[in-house]
């Protein structure tokens, strides 16, 4: 298989600066997610500048928190390679870290603006999962976030195009394209969340449905990966996924029974309610 060559992770160079596909793909996902959120926010009664202003804070904080999360769980390596900590273009950001940072940022932002956090979260949920679906292709370009060993015939049996199969050939071995499994799971989730908008669920429940859907897929796909962040013998992403599923379900039930979720997604007059 010596003729199988991986895709060059560097898209182009500007003098001494290498522009990597990883960054281009992640950035493209963020831009598309923002455009969709702004359009839906305008339809749902948010101010035209609310989402752009939020993203000015949420995106950089999400990237920083995603990197911090990853580095903390890989500290045994980074403590001896401190200069590599800022090099996110080589991969090594954790989506759970990004979610923690962005959700906290959104909560603080909405409280200061007097906007409903749950309304904003519901509007953003389809954009978030679509951005995640696109972002996984950055992992593909870096030949990371893959699963265990498989054969070429197995990959061909999935009817994958050659460019994916060839990119899964790493150091003489073929691997599960778990990046693809998660990307497809997220695309299905995106479609489901768009459909839930028309169901007119109570405020917060589209976002909580996103948390449940993503976490279910991540739990099973994480079990196939070879690069999981670990706590002892346990995969951190699986533990967090299980916790998020339970928290989201409990939150749905509690908010309904307590009367905290009496408004609905399509009620634009509730945008300013906290």
N, C-alpha and C positions, 0 to 999 in steps of 0.2 A: 504493500500500500504506500510505497514511497512517493507516488504521484499525487497523493492527497495533500493539499496545502491549505492551511487555515486562512481565513480572511484577515487581511492586515488590519489590526485594531486602530491604526492611525489613518484617518480620512484624508488629511492633507497637512502640510506644514506651512507656517508663516514665519520664515526665517528660522530662528532657533526654537520656535514654539510649535509643538505637535498638537494638532487638533484631533482628538480621538472620537471614534464613532460612539463610544460609551456616553460621552458628554453631549454629543449632538442628539442622540436618541432620548436621553433623559430630559434634555432641554425641550425637545419637540413635544414630548409627552406633557410636560408642565405647561407649555404654551397652549396646546390644544385643550387641556383640562381647564385652564383659566378662561379661555374664550367661551367654552360651553357653560361654565359657572356664571360668567358675567351675563350671558344671554338669558339664562334661566332666572338669575337674580332680578334682572330688569322686568321679566314677566311676572315675577312673584312680589313685586313691590319694593325691592331694595333700591337704594340710591345708586346711580350709575357709577359712582366712585367707591362704593363700599367694598366690592370684591377686589378691585385693583389695589386699594389701600391695604386691605387685609393681606393680600398676596405679597406685597412689598416686605411685610414682616414674616409671614408664615413660610414662604419658600426658603429664604436663607436660614431661618431658624430650624426648619425641618431638615435641611441638608446637614447643618452643623450637628444637630441632635442625633441624626442617623449615623454620622461618622463617630461621634462620641460613644454611642451605644456599641457600635462594632468594635472600636478600639478597646473599650473597657473589657469586653469578653475575649479579646485577643491580646491582652496586655502582656502576656508572657513573651510575645513576639515584639510588640511595639516598644516595650521598655528598653530594648536594645537597638531600636531603629526609630528613634524619635523624629528624624527628618522625614520619614515616610508618612507620618500621621496626616499631614494636609493633602496627601496625594490621592484624592478621591477619584481622579480620572483613571486610576488603575483598578478601580473597583473597591469594594469594602465599605458599603453603607447598608444599614439595616432598616428595612421598612418599618419595623415596630418602633424603632427610635424616631424615625421621621414622623410617624403618627402621634407619638407622645408629644413631640415638640410642636407640631402643627395644631393639634387639638387644644393644647394649653394656650397657644398663641391666639387661636380663634376665640376661645372662651374669654380671655382678658380683653381682646379687641371688642367683642360684641357687648361686654359689660360696660366698657367705656363709651361705646357709641349708642347704647340703649337699644340695641337690636337683639332679637330673639336668637340665642345661640343655636337652639334646636332647628329653627327655620334655616339658618345659614348652613348648618351641618347637613340637613336634608338636601338642600340645593347642591351642595358640594359633593355629596356621596357618589353619584354616577361619574363625576369628573375625576374623583380620586381613584376609583377602581379602573377607569379607562387609562389614566396616567400610569398606573401600576402595570397594566397589560402591555403598554408600549415600552415602559422602562425595562421590562424583563428582556427585551431584545438587546439592550445594552450589555446585559450579562452574556447573551449569546455571542456578541462580538468579542468579548473578552475571554470566551471559553470558560466561563465560571458558572456557579449555581447549577451544576449538572448533577445527575444521579449516578448510580453504580454502573458497573461494567455491563455491556450488552454486546451482541454481535451485529455486524452490518446487516445480516439477513433479518434480524429483529426490527431494525430501523426501517428497512425497506418494506417490511410487512405492515408498517404504520402508514405506508404510502406518502412518506415525506419526500420533499424535493431534495435533489442531490446536494444543494448548497447547505442544507441543514445537516444532512447525514455527514458530509465531509467536515463540517465545523465541529461535529461531535467526536471526531477522531483526534484524540489528544495523547501525544507521547506514545503512539503505537496501540492505543486502545479506544474502542467506541464506548460512549456513555449514554445513559438515559437523558433525553433533552427535557429535564424537569422545568427549565425556563419556559419551554413551550407549553407544557401541561398547565403551568400556572397562568401563563398569558391567555390561553384559551378559556380557562376557568373564569378569569377576570372579565373577559369579553362577554361570556354568557351572563355573568353577574351584572355587567353594565346594561345589557338588554333587559334583564329582570328589573333592575332599579328604575329604568325609564318607564317600564310598564306599571310599576308601583306608584309612580306619580299620578297616573290616571285613576288608580284605585282610591286616591285621596285618603291615605292613612293619616293617623294622628301625628301631630308634630313630633319629630324625633325618630319616628319609626322607620323611615327610609334609611336614615343613617345607621340605626341599630341593625336593620336588615343587612346593610352593607357589612357591618362588623361581623355578623353571624356568617354570612355567605363566604366572605374572604377567609375567615378563620377556619371554617370547615375545610376548604380547599387547601389552605396552607398547612393544616395539621397533617393531612395525608401525604401531600407532596413533600413536605419537609422530611418525612420518614424515609424518602427515597434518596435524599441528597447526601453528598459525601463531605460537605463543607459547613455543616451546621455549627452554630455557636453553642457551646455545651456548658452545663453546670454539672460537673461530675460525669455521670453516665447518661444524663438527661439532656434532651435537645431543648434549648431555651425557647425556640419559636413554637414548638409544640405545647409547652407549658403555658406560654402566653396565649396561644390560640384557644386552648381549652378554657382558660380564665376569662377571656373576652367573650366567648360564646355564653358562658354562664352569666356574666355581668350584663350582657346585652339583653338576654331573656328576662332576667330579674328586673332590669330597668324598665322594660316594656310593661311587664305585669304591674310593677309598683306604680309607675306613672299613670297607668289607666285607673287603678284602684284608688289612688290618692287624689285624683282629679287634676293632676298636673299636665295631663295630655288631653284636654277637652277640646282644643282647637285642632284644625286639620291643615294638611299641607297646602291645599288650594285656597285657604282663607288668607288672602293678601292683607286683610286689615289687622292681622295679628303679628305683622313683621316687627313692630316696635315693642311687643310684649316680651318681658323677660321670663 
